[in-house]
């Protein structure tokens, strides 16, 4: 990783107080903070408490009834609550999400204009973030119906393209943006990760993995991102999560519209994975993605022997 990338990380605003306390506990004890301890800290911090309650009761988590803080910690645990606060912190500092807030943590009544300059990638910031929000809506709907335990991945998926936003600012600040953009044009915007590695010694997926470690995220989340590009190399108990992240990366690329080819190839691979005892609810995936992206054709669930 280039030194100026590391320096950029140091310029991030301070994390929410509850997250700072969580990380300090981990550094002192070598274990994650117990849920009861974390709940007490959040309970006493109105700013963080408000964010956790709003997020947990939003459509993102799709709980059937409004739930209080006790129930949230019982269902999600201290690490997932910490991840919610980190994701919300990043999303608002970078104008990155669907939950804009003021400095007191109150949800804004009006949306704000995107301040993200993604010109090094040839992307319009406003359109890019709208697509990210749409993707997140689909992912929360699909993943929670696939397995309720997938809730732990949602904050991480909110940050999947965070690297593009940070890298854009780094490239502009270091006067590399024009050269970077020209390189993407030469490659027809098809090798983003390789171009990032060429200029920054790290791509935005590896950057996310670094941040997850930096913020003491759960090993299962870190490993899912780590094996995103090579899910077949993941340990057997991690393979489904790795493939899940792999499908998301394949289908929701920054430049290309969600398309029939990528979705169809993902469906066929899901079916083939049954041979390795890796099972996805393919019918649910098809129903969810065709509902969110109605221009896609109707897909059938392929039997594994036809792959």
Order of alpha helices (4+ residues) and beta strands (2+ residues): alpha-alpha-alpha-alpha-alpha-alpha-alpha-alpha-alpha-alpha-alpha-alpha-alpha-alpha-alpha
